[in-house]
Amino acid sequence: MMTSSPQKKKGKKQPVASLFIFLAVVAALYGLAFLLAPERSIHALHFGLKMLSRLAPILMLVCLLMFLLNLFIKPDWIQKHVGHDSGLKGFLIAIVSGIISMGPIYAWYGMLKDFHKKGMRPALVAAFLYSRSVKLPLLPLMVYYFGTVYTLVLSFYLVLFSAANGLLTEWLASGKKAEIARRID
Amino acid sequence: MKEQKQKTDGNKVFESARKTVKIFGRILPNILAIIFLSGLFIEFAPIDRMTNFLGGGLLADALTGATFGSISTGNPLISYVLGGELLDQGIGLVAVTALLVSWVTVGSIQLPAEMQSFGLRFALVRNILSFIFALIIALLTFITLQALGVTLR
């Protein structure tokens, strides 16, 4: 569970085999699909390979970014700027970073997990993930399909709800709700 | 002194590279799983038959739109094209907006990977909230556009 204390996570390592469970399940699904509909499953595999080749440069870019952040950004900086006491500034950093981040959402899981271990607030992890719904490069296309006003209104609500999603996720997932309820009792 | 500093810098670079490879190596199987699961999903899921399930009123349509958006994957551009087509077919703006928002905020396909990275509770809570927010944002967008006197089609 994502806890509010980064220290709690130390010493708790995921077994290597468990990292491959999801991939094994997907491989099994392909096996099943191949038995039921061989042509369509090969088509699906081709699609996956095409997607992988398209995403490879983005994944490499994320990898490079992770390397640079590991090299230059220290846990102190993370705790100060996106930690528990980062306040509004932390949300601004998380939301703006989410909006300008590229590639698929799952490419960022590794980096965010590492940041959380170093002290990033869970609310800001959730806010980052939610704000990725505002797709800057695709905004002109959204304007083309739905108009400028619709695009502006929707983008405004998505940004606003990024913060709400972050706060509520942290509140409900970290057990703070139970903590507050106990205090009231 | 200078030599020692260079050695320390070299160690830092090596340590950072080692850490990056370790973190990325741990997340890579999940990334591959999501990519190939998306291939299966796009081939087998009946997203183009969504219109069969619509037409049951504002909230029911919003729920349908959000549900389809939540189980869908792929470039958001696909959702724009689909949303535009649905609007042309007379499907309400609330349903279309719920589809667009949940498409990019709820990650059913990525859920196992998100659970492995951030924990089951965090991933579930975040995605359930994102689903609820897709409905709320769809309604708010609809109300705001009405208040501004803007119609899309």
Interface residues (C-beta under 8 A of the other chain):
Chain A: M1 M2 Q14 S18 L19 F20 I21 F22 L23 V25 V26 L29 Y30 A33 A37 R40 S41 H43 A44 L45 H46 F47 G48 L49 M51 L52 L55 L59 C63 M66 F67 N70 L71 P104 I105 Y106 A107 Y109 G110 M111 L112 K113 D114 H116 P122 V125 A126 L129 Y130 R132 S133 K135 L138 L141 M142 Y145 F146 G147 V149 Y150 V153 L154 Y157 L158 F161 A164 N165 L168 T169 L172 A173
Chain B: K12 V13 S16 A17 K19 T20 I23 F24 R26 I27 P29 N30 I31 L32 A33 I34 I35 F36 L37 S38 G39 L40 I42 E43 F44 P76 L77 Y80 V81 G83 G84 L87 T97 L100 V101 V104 T105 G107 Q110 P112 A113 E114 Q116 S117 F118 G119 L120 R121 F122 V125 R126 L129 S130 F133 I136 I137 L140 T141 T144 L145 L148 V150 L152
